[in-house]
Every structure is written in C-alpha cells, then in structure tokens.
Amino acid sequence: MKKLILIISLLFHFTFANDKTIVIGATPTPHAEILEFSKDLFKEKGWNLEVKEFADYILPNKALSNKELDANLYQHKPFLDEFNAKQKSKLVAVDNIILVPMAGYSKKIKDKGLIPQNAKIAIPNDPTNESRALDLLQKTGLIKLNNNILKTPLDIVENPKKLKFLELKAAQLPRALDDVDVALIPTNYALGAKLNPKDGLFIEDEGSLYAIVLAVQEKDKGSEKTQIIKEVLKSEAVKKFIKEKYNGAVISLF
C-alpha cells in the first residue's frame, strides 16, 4: 500500500512538474492564425501552445480573468481598459504586438476627396471601435470631435459634409458596403471579407493608439510563461510570417 501511494505521488509530481503547456485565447483572423504559426516556435523552447478561439470580444477577457487562459491576443489597450473598468478586473497589457489597422472602404468612391455631401458612413457600434472610427475620420479631415475619451457621433463638433452615420455590429460592416458610401471596418472582419486595408480610401498608421496587445493577469506579468510568450511573438520568424502572410494588412510592431 505504501509503495502504491509512493508511485501515485511520484506520478502526480512528475505530471505537474512537466506541465509545459501555455494556453492563449484569440479571435480568428489574424490573431489565432499568428498563434497557430508560432506553435513550432514554442516547441523549440520546450513548451506546448494551445490556442483557444473565440467569436466575440468579451469572452477572451472573461476566460483570462477566470484563469482559463495564460494570456490573450486580440484587443487594443483602450478596449482592455474599458473592460477592466466595467468588470473591476486586473488584466494588464504587457506588450504591443501588432497593428491591425482600421480603414475606410467604399464600393462607390475611389478617393477620399470625392466623398459627397450627406454621405452615409457605417461605423462599428461597440464603444472603443466606434470611437476609433471617429478618430480616424477626424484624422482624415472629414469631421472634428470634442475631447471626450470615448466618442460617438454626438461628440462631433464640426461636420462640414453633413455625413450621416449608421452604427452597426462590426461583423455586419462588410455586408453594409453595398448600402452605404463608406464603411469603417476593423481589419479582422475586413480580411474575412477579402478586403485589404491597403486598398481602403484611408487607413490608420503605425502611430495609432490601437495596437493589439498581449494581455495577462496582473500577477502574471513577470511570470516565466509571459516571458516565453513575448519572446516567441516578437521573434524574427513571427515578424517574417506576418509580413508575408498579410502583405501590409497587419503590421508587426517589433
């Protein structure tokens, strides 16, 4: 009996001492694709990577808060900050990884200078991406906004072209292109619809506040797993993959 207990104890210890699995949550395009590519790079460092895909923007943070994930890769810091404020969670951004630039697309207009008076503009309806879209329209010179942190069309103080705004779920925006003059589409949904932000009327640049971050629980920001994830995701192999796979639609920030 004592021998059996000893064997079970040793097996238990061996299993947990050799638990070299990292679990990262992501939305499908491009985040999960980048993670899937990196699996072999994790193996080279002695770790197994498990990628959990999510279809919405809230569940990956909830899963991370519940310790179901070691990290997630899918969101920009303004979105993370908003989630923390609402949920009273303690998730932190430990590094900027990529920029998935938002762009304005049109099937009717070939140049941003030709956007007509009273044009119909479709924008995302979730708070951070709506604010992001309006910031991009301001940077393009089409509107002027007040200084609120999160903006809606009510925060427009100058609208010389009298643009009319249609607020839609981000996933619906590519399908709205036939019905509006311009749609501002987050690139994960644009790529899914075979749209490349390089072909848009206007696009965010690398100075954007909306870089995609690697997020972990605050207590894990200095952990071994977090350091390994950062090393792999900021490696030259991942940088080359991003450049070749996305042809400028996704920009590495390292």
TIVO-475368 format. One line per 10 residues: number of its first residue (from 1); for each residue x, y, z of N, C-alpha, C. Coordinates in pm, whole numbers, plus 32768, in hexadecimal, padded with zeros to 4 digits. Example, Ala and Ser with C-alpha at 12.3 -4.5 7.8 and 13.67 -1.06 7.14 Angstrom:
! TIVO-475368
1> 8527:7DC7:830C:84CE:7E3E:830C:8528:7EB6:830C; 8505:7F1F:82C4:8557:7F96:82CA:850A:8003:8313
This chain:
! TIVO-475368
1> 8053:7F87:8000:8000:8000:8000:8056:807E:8000; 80BE:807D:8057:8118:80F0:805D:815E:8104:7FD7; 8180:8092:7F99:81C4:809A:7F17:8168:80D7:7EAE; 80E6:80B0:7EB3:8085:80E7:7E53:8073:817D:7E66; 806A:81A8:7EE3:805C:8237:7F00:80D6:8284:7ECE; 814C:8249:7EDF:81C8:8289:7EB1:81C8:8298:7E1A; 819C:8230:7DD4:8199:8234:7D41:8139:82A1:7D11; 80C0:82A5:7D4F:805D:830B:7D29:8094:8397:7D43; 80D5:83A7:7DB4:810F:842A:7DD8:8178:8455:7D73; 81CD:83F6:7D4B:8236:8416:7CEA:81FB:8439:7C62
11> 8193:83EE:7C39:8151:840C:7BBA:8110:8496:7BBC; 80D0:84B7:7C2D:808F:8539:7C3D:80F7:85A8:7C32; 8167:8594:7C79:81D0:85F9:7C75:820C:8607:7BEA; 8222:8596:7BA7:825D:8599:7B21:8202:85E2:7ABF; 8180:85C6:7AC9:8120:8604:7A6C:8121:869B:7A78; 811E:86CD:7AF7:8114:875E:7B08:819A:87A2:7AF8; 8205:875C:7B15:8289:8797:7B00:82A6:87A7:7A6D; 8262:8754:7A1B:827C:8759:798B:8205:8791:793F; 81B3:87DF:7982:8141:881F:7941:8174:8898:78F4; 819C:8880:7879:81DB:88E9:7828:8179:8914:77BA
21> 8100:8933:77E2:809A:8960:7783:8076:89F1:779E; 806D:8A3D:7732:8041:8AC8:7738:7FBE:8AD2:76EA; 7F5A:8B10:7726:7ED7:8B1E:76E6:7EBE:8BB2:76CA; 7EA9:8BD3:764B:7E92:8C5E:7623:7E0D:8C66:75D8; 7DBB:8CC7:75FC:7D3C:8CDE:75B8:7D4A:8D48:754C; 7CFC:8D3A:74E2:7D04:8D9A:7473:7C86:8D93:741F; 7C6A:8DFF:73D8:7C06:8DFB:736F:7C4A:8DC9:72EF; 7BFD:8D97:728E:7C38:8D49:7220:7C9F:8D91:71C9; 7C78:8DFF:7189:7CCF:8E3F:7126:7CF7:8ECA:7151; 7D77:8EE9:7158:7DEC:8E95:713B:7E28:8E55:71B8
31> 7DEE:8E71:722C:7E32:8E52:72AA:7E49:8DBC:72BD; 7DE0:8D6C:72AD:7DEF:8CDB:72BD:7E4A:8CA2:7251; 7E45:8CDC:71DA:7E9C:8CAC:716E:7F2F:8CBF:7193; 7F4F:8D31:71CC:7FD9:8D4B:71F7:8003:8CEA:7264; 7FA9:8CD1:72C1:7FC7:8C73:732D:7FDA:8BE5:72F9; 7F84:8BBB:729C:7F93:8B34:7262:801B:8B26:721F; 8045:8B8D:71D8:80C9:8B89:7199:8137:8B79:7202; 8126:8BB7:7274:8191:8BBC:72D9:819D:8B3D:732C; 8144:8ADC:7319:8148:8A63:736C:81D0:8A1E:7368; 820A:8A13:72F2:828D:89D1:72E7:82FA:8A20:732E
41> 82EB:8AA4:7331:834D:8AF8:7376:8345:8AE2:740D; 82CC:8ACF:7440:82BE:8AAE:74CE:82FC:8A25:74EC; 82E9:89C6:7491:8322:8940:74A6:83BA:8946:74AE; 83F5:899C:745C:8487:89AA:745F:84B8:89DA:74E7; 8462:8A20:752F:8485:8A50:75B5:8456:89F2:7623; 841E:897E:75FA:83F5:891A:765B:8368:8929:768F; 8313:8975:7647:828B:898D:7674:8227:8963:7608; 81B4:8934:7634:8145:891A:75DA:80E5:8990:75DF; 80BB:89BF:756B:805A:8A2C:7565:7FD1:89F7:7541; 7F6E:8A19:7591:7EE2:89FC:7572:7E9D:8A80:7553
51> 7E5E:8A87:74DF:7E19:8B01:74B3:7D83:8AEC:74C2; 7D43:8B43:750D:7CB1:8B3E:751B:7C76:8BB3:74CE; 7C21:8B95:746C:7BE4:8BFD:741A:7B5D:8C28:7454; 7B43:8CAA:744A:7AC5:8CE4:747A:7A86:8D35:7409; 7A03:8D38:7408:79BA:8D7B:739C:798D:8E07:73C1; 79A6:8E32:743D:797F:8EBA:7462:79F0:8EFF:74AE; 79D7:8F7C:74D7:7A40:8FCD:7513:7A44:8FC5:75AC; 79DD:8F8D:75E9:79D5:8F8E:767C:7A0A:8F0D:76BA; 79E8:8E9B:767F:7A0A:8E1B:76BB:7AA0:8E03:76D0; 7AF9:8E31:7676:7B87:8E19:7692:7BB8:8E5C:7712
61> 7B82:8ED0:7731:7BAA:8F12:77AE:7B6B:8ECE:7828; 7AF0:8EA1:7819:7AB1:8E59:7888:7AFC:8DD8:78A5; 7B24:8D92:783B:7B6E:8D15:784D:7BF6:8D2F:788E; 7C36:8D9D:7869:7CB6:8DBF:78A7:7CA2:8DE4:793A; 7C39:8E2E:7957:7C1C:8E53:79E2:7BFF:8DD8:7A37; 7BC2:8D72:79F9:7B9F:8CF7:7A40:7C10:8C8F:7A43; 7C85:8CB7:7A14:7CFC:8C60:7A15:7CEF:8BE9:79B7; 7C98:8BF6:7953:7C8C:8B8C:78EF:7CF7:8B9C:7882; 7D36:8C10:787E:7DA0:8C2F:781E:7E1A:8C64:7867; 7E8D:8C54:7827:7F06:8C94:785A:7F16:8D21:7822
71> 7EDA:8D3A:77AE:7EE3:8DBD:776E:7E78:8DC3:7701; 7E62:8E3C:76CD:7E13:8E45:7652:7E52:8EAB:75F4; 7E31:8E9C:7575:7E67:8EF2:750C:7DF7:8F0F:74AA; 7DBB:8F88:74B8:7D4E:8FA8:745B:7D1F:9039:7466; 7D48:9082:74CD:7D0A:9103:74EC:7D72:9173:74F6; 7D41:91EE:74E6:7D97:9262:74FE:7D84:9292:758D; 7DDF:92E7:75BA:7DDE:930E:7646:7D61:935D:766E; 7D2B:93B8:761B:7CB0:93FC:7643:7C3E:9399:7661; 7C36:932D:7614:7BCE:92C9:762E:7BEB:9282:76B2; 7C69:925F:76CB:7C8F:921D:7748:7C71:9277:77BF
81> 7C92:92F7:77B3:7C79:9356:7820:7BE4:935F:783F; 7B92:9361:77D5:7B02:9369:77E9:7ACE:92EB:782E; 7AFF:9277:7805:7AD6:91F9:7844:7AFA:91F8:78D8; 7B76:9220:78F7:7BA1:9223:7983:7B49:927F:79D7; 7B28:92F3:799F:7AD7:9354:79E9:7A4B:931E:7A05; 7A11:92D9:79A2:7988:92A7:79B2:7983:922A:7A09; 79E6:91D4:79FB:79E4:9153:7A3F:7A35:9153:7AC1; 7A79:91C3:7ADC:7AD2:91CB:7B52:7B38:9159:7B51; 7B6A:913B:7ADC:7BCE:90D1:7ACC:7C5A:910C:7ACD; 7CBD:90B7:7AD6:7D48:90E3:7ADC:7D98:909D:7A6F
91> 7D76:90C0:79F3:7DC0:9090:7980:7E1C:90FF:7951; 7E93:90DB:7923:7EF3:9141:78F9:7F28:9122:786E; 7F4B:918B:7826:7F8E:917E:77A5:8024:917C:77BF; 8067:9111:7797:80F7:9107:77B2:814C:912D:773A; 810F:9134:76C4:815C:915E:764E:8100:9177:75D8; 8128:91D3:7580:80E6:91E4:74FF:811F:917D:749E; 80C8:9137:7457:80F7:90CE:73FC:80E3:90F5:7369; 806A:9119:7345:804C:913B:72B9:7FEC:91B1:72B4; 7FE7:91F0:7241:7F7B:924D:7221:7F28:920E:71B3; 7EA7:9201:71CE:7E49:91D2:7169:7DFA:924E:7140
101> 7E2D:929A:70E0:7DFA:9321:70C9:7D6B:9324:7096; 7D1C:937C:70D3:7C95:9394:70A0:7CA0:93EA:7022; 7C46:93D3:6FC6:7C45:9421:6F4A:7BB6:9440:6F22; 7BA9:94A3:6ECB:7B28:94C5:6E92:7B1D:948C:6E06; 7AB3:9441:6DEA:7AA1:93FD:6D6A:7A25:9432:6D22; 7A29:9428:6C9E:79B4:9452:6C50:79B0:9406:6BCB; 7937:93E4:6BA3:7923:93AB:6B1E:78F8:9416:6ABA; 78DE:948F:6AEC:78A7:94F9:6A97:7908:956B:6A7E; 7969:957B:6AD8:79C2:95F0:6AD4:7A52:95C1:6AC5; 7A9D:9604:6A6F:7B26:95D9:6A53:7B8F:962C:6A9C
111> 7B67:969B:6AD7:7BC7:96F3:6B1B:7B81:9738:6B8F; 7BC6:9745:6BFF:7B86:9781:6C75:7B5D:9811:6C5B; 7BA0:9854:6BFB:7B7C:98DD:6BD9:7AF8:98E7:6B8F; 7AC3:9875:6B64:7A46:9875:6B17:79CD:984B:6B6A; 79E0:983C:6BEE:796F:981B:6C45:790A:988D:6C3E; 788D:9872:6C19:782D:98DF:6BFF:77EB:9915:6C7D; 77A5:9982:6C6D:7750:99B5:6CD8:76E7:994C:6CFC; 76C5:9946:6D7C:765D:98EB:6DAE:767D:9857:6D98; 76FD:9839:6D89:7724:97AD:6D75:76FD:9758:6DEE; 76D8:96DB:6DD3:76B6:967D:6E3E:7735:9631:6E67
121> 7758:963B:6EE7:77D2:95FF:6F1A:77AE:9596:6F82; 77D6:9519:6F6C:77BD:94AE:6FCC:7836:949F:7028; 781C:9497:70AB:7887:948B:710E:7862:941E:7174; 78C5:93E4:71B9:78A5:937F:721F:7856:93BD:7292; 7804:936A:72D2:77B1:93A0:733F:77E5:937E:73CA; 7853:932F:73D5:788B:9319:745B:78DE:9393:7481; 78DF:93BB:74FF:7913:943F:7527:79A0:945F:74F8; 79FF:9404:750A:7A89:9428:74E8:7A9F:942D:7452; 7A66:93CF:7407:7A7A:93D2:7376:7A2B:9442:7334; 79B9:9469:736F:7971:94DD:733B:79C5:955B:734E
131> 79FE:9569:73C5:7A54:95DC:73E0:7ACE:95DB:7384; 7B04:9564:7370:7B78:9555:7317:7B56:9580:7289; 7AE1:9558:7257:7AB8:957C:71D0:7AA7:9614:71C3; 7A6C:9652:7228:7A59:96E3:7223:7ADF:972C:722C; 7B3C:96F7:727C:7BC3:9731:7281:7C05:972D:71F8; 7BF3:96BE:71B2:7C2E:96B1:712C:7BED:9713:70CB; 7B6A:9725:70D4:7B28:9787:707D:7B59:9814:709B; 7B74:9831:7119:7BAA:98B5:713C:7C37:98C5:7104; 7C89:985D:7112:7D11:9865:70DE:7D12:9876:7046; 7CAB:983F:7006:7C9E:984B:6F74:7C6E:98D6:6F4B
141> 7C3B:9923:6FAC:7C0F:99AB:6F90:7B7C:99B9:6F70; 7B2E:994E:6F84:7AA1:9953:6F5F:7A48:998C:6FCD; 7A71:997D:704A:7A23:99B1:70BA:7A82:99E9:7123; 7A49:9A2D:7185:7A95:9A58:71FA:7A48:9A2E:7277; 7A92:99F9:72DB:7A55:99C2:7354:7A78:9A16:73CD; 7A27:9A03:7438:7A4D:9A40:74B8:7AB9:99EB:74FA; 7AD9:9A06:7577:7B4A:99C3:75B8:7B21:994D:7611; 7AA8:991D:7606:7A81:98A8:7654:7AD7:9831:762E; 7AEE:97D8:768F:7B45:9764:7676:7B02:9702:7617; 7A8A:96D5:763A:7A3D:967F:75E1:79D3:96D3:759A
151> 79D3:96CC:7517:7980:9727:74C9:7914:96DB:747D; 78A4:971F:7469:7837:96F1:7415:7819:9763:73B2; 77C1:974D:7352:779D:97BC:72F9:776C:983A:7341; 773A:982B:73BC:770F:98A0:7409:7784:98FA:7430; 77FE:98C6:7427:7875:9913:744B:78B4:995B:73D4; 7872:9957:7362:78A2:99A0:72ED:787D:9A34:72FC; 78E1:9A8B:72F3:78C7:9B1A:7301:78CC:9B62:727A; 790B:9B24:7217:790A:9B5C:718F:78F7:9AE9:712D; 7898:9AFB:70D2:7877:9A94:706F:7853:9ADA:6FEC; 78B8:9B15:6FAA:789C:9B6A:6F36:7854:9B23:6EC3
161> 786A:9AA2:6EB4:7827:9A58:6E49:77A0:9A20:6E75; 777A:9A3B:6EF3:76FB:9A08:6F29:76F0:9970:6F17; 775C:992C:6F3A:775F:989A:6F30:76F5:985E:6F8C; 76B7:97F3:6F5D:7650:97AE:6FAB:7688:9727:6FD6; 7678:9706:7056:76BA:9691:708E:7658:961F:70AA; 7683:95A8:7082:7638:952D:709C:768E:94D6:70F6; 765D:94BB:7170:76A9:946F:71D3:767F:93DD:71CE; 76E0:9384:71AE:76C3:92F6:719C:7725:92A0:71EB; 76FE:9224:7204:775F:91C5:723B:77D2:91B6:71D9; 784B:91A9:7210:78C1:91A5:71BA:78B9:9137:7150
171> 7883:90C4:7176:787A:9054:7117:781E:9071:70A1; 77C1:90D1:70B1:7762:90F1:7047:7798:9158:6FE3; 7805:9198:7006:7834:9209:6FB5:785B:91E1:6F25; 78A3:9173:6F0F:78C2:9151:6E83:7845:9140:6E2D; 77DB:9108:6E67:7760:90F4:6E1B:7717:9176:6E01; 7738:91DD:6E4C:76F4:925F:6E3B:772F:92B1:6DC9; 779E:9285:6D91:77E2:92D5:6D2B:7789:92F5:6CB2; 772E:929D:6C92:76D5:92B7:6C1F:766F:9324:6C3D; 7657:9340:6CBD:75EB:939B:6CE3:761A:9422:6D16; 769C:9433:6D28:76D1:94B2:6D5C:773E:94E6:6CFE
181> 7766:9561:6D17:77D2:9599:6CC5:785B:956C:6CF6; 786B:9566:6D7A:78EB:953C:6DB7:78CC:94EA:6E33; 791B:9481:6E4B:7912:9434:6EC7:799C:942C:6F05; 79A4:944B:6F86:7A22:943E:6FCF:7A20:93B7:7016; 7A79:935E:6FEC:7A71:92D2:7013:7AF0:92A6:705C; 7AE4:926F:70D5:7B59:9234:7117:7B95:91C7:70BD; 7C18:91BF:70B8:7C59:916D:7052:7C40:90D9:7063; 7C29:90A8:70DD:7C0C:9019:70E7:7B8F:8FF4:7098; 7B2B:904C:7097:7AB3:9033:7048:7ACA:9054:6FB4; 7B1D:90B5:6F99:7B3C:90D6:6F0D:7B84:9063:6EC9
191> 7BE7:9028:6F0C:7C30:8FB9:6ED0:7BD3:8F43:6EB6; 7B76:8F2B:6F12:7B16:8EBF:6EFF:7ABE:8ED5:6E85; 7AAD:8F53:6E5C:7A5D:8F74:6DE6:7AB5:8F8F:6D6C; 7B34:8F65:6D73:7B94:8F75:6D04:7BB0:9008:6CE3; 7BAC:905D:6D4A:7BCE:90E9:6D39:7C58:9102:6D78; 7CAB:914E:6D35:7D2F:916E:6D6B:7D31:9203:6D8C; 7D56:9227:6E08:7D55:92B5:6E2C:7DAE:930B:6DD5; 7E13:92D0:6D96:7E67:931C:6D3B:7E17:9353:6CC5; 7DA7:9312:6CA8:7D53:933C:6C37:7CE4:939C:6C61; 7CE0:93C0:6CE0:7C78:9418:6D12:7C8B:94A8:6CE6
201> 7C25:94F9:6CFA:7C2E:9588:6CDB:7C8F:95CE:6D39; 7C94:95A0:6DB6:7CEF:95D5:6E1A:7D07:9569:6E83; 7D77:9575:6ECA:7DA2:950A:6F24:7DEF:9543:6F9A; 7DE9:94FF:700C:7E39:9526:7080:7ECD:9510:7063; 7F21:955E:70A6:7FB1:9548:7098:7FE9:950A:7117; 806D:94F3:7119:80AC:94AC:7189:80AB:94FD:720A; 808A:957B:7204:8080:95CC:727D:7FFA:95BE:72C3; 7FA6:9564:7292:7F21:9552:72CB:7F28:9526:735D; 7EC5:9551:73AB:7EB9:9527:7437:7E82:949A:7444; 7E5E:945D:73D4:7E10:93E2:73D8:7E62:9366:73B4
211> 7EDE:9361:73E0:7F30:92EA:73CD:7EF2:9273:7416; 7EFE:91FD:73DC:7ECF:9182:741E:7F36:915A:7487; 7F06:9142:7501:7F60:9127:7570:7F57:9095:759C; 7FC3:9068:75D9:7FC4:8FE9:7621:7F95:9007:76AE; 7F27:8FC8:76D8:7EEC:8FE3:775B:7EF7:8F69:77B5; 7F15:8F82:7834:7F1E:8F18:789A:7EDF:8F4C:791A; 7ECF:8EF3:797B:7EA7:8F22:79FF:7F1B:8F70:7A3C; 7EF9:8FD8:7A8A:7F60:902E:7AC3:7FCA:8FDF:7B0F; 7FA2:8F7B:7B59:8000:8F2E:7BAA:8060:8EDB:7B54; 803F:8EC9:7AD4:8090:8E75:7A7C:80EB:8EC4:7A1D
221> 80ED:8F49:7A2A:8137:8F97:79C6:81CD:8F7A:79C6; 8202:8F4B:7A36:8290:8F29:7A3A:82AC:8E94:7A3B; 8247:8E42:7A1C:8256:8DB1:7A26:82AA:8D79:79B4; 82D8:8CFE:79C7:8327:8CBB:795E:82D5:8CAA:78DF; 8256:8C82:78EF:8201:8C6F:7878:81F3:8CF0:7829; 81DC:8D5F:7870:81CD:8DDF:782B:824C:8E04:77E0; 82BE:8DED:781B:833D:8E0D:77D9:8350:8DB7:775C; 832C:8D37:7765:8338:8CDE:76F0:82DC:8D0C:7680; 8260:8D30:76A4:8201:8D5E:763F:8237:8DDA:75F8; 826A:8E39:7644:82A0:8EB3:7608:8315:8E94:75AB
231> 836E:8E3C:75D6:83E3:8E18:7585:83B8:8DDC:74FF; 8355:8D82:7504:832A:8D41:7489:82DF:8DA2:742E; 8280:8DEC:7466:822D:8E43:7412:827A:8EB9:73D9; 82EB:8EDC:7416:833C:8F4A:73E1:83BB:8F17:739C; 83B7:8E9B:736F:8429:8E60:732C:842D:8E88:7298; 84A2:8E79:725D:84B1:8E97:71CE:845C:8E3A:7178; 844A:8DBD:71A4:83F9:8D5E:7157:8368:8D8C:714F; 8332:8DBD:71BE:82A7:8DEE:71BF:829D:8E6D:716B; 82FF:8EC4:7177:82FF:8F40:7128:82FE:8F22:7092; 834E:8EC2:7069:8353:8E9B:6FDB:82CD:8E60:6FB0
241> 8292:8E0A:7004:8210:8DCF:6FE4:81A7:8E3B:6FCF; 81A2:8E9C:7029:813F:8F08:701F:8151:8F55:6F9D; 81CC:8F74:6F7C:81E7:8FC1:6F02:81BD:8F75:6E85; 81DE:8EF6:6E81:81C1:8EA7:6E09:812E:8E80:6E00; 80F0:8E61:6E73:8066:8E32:6E74:8002:8EA3:6E57; 801C:8F19:6E8F:7FB4:8F82:6E8C:7FD5:8FF7:6E30; 804D:8FFB:6DFD:8070:905F:6D96:8046:90EC:6DBA; 8065:9114:6E38:8046:919D:6E63:7FC0:91AF:6EA5; 7F6A:914A:6EA0:7EE7:9154:6EE1:7EF5:9148:6F78; 7F60:9109:6FA6:7F83:9100:7033:8015:912D:703E
251> 8032:9180:70A1:80B7:91BB:70AE:80F4:918F:7134; 816A:9151:712F:81AE:912C:71AB:81E8:91AA:71EA; 81E3:91B0:726E:8213:9227:72B7:8291:9207:7305; 82E8:91B5:72CB:8365:9191:730B:83D0:917B:72A2
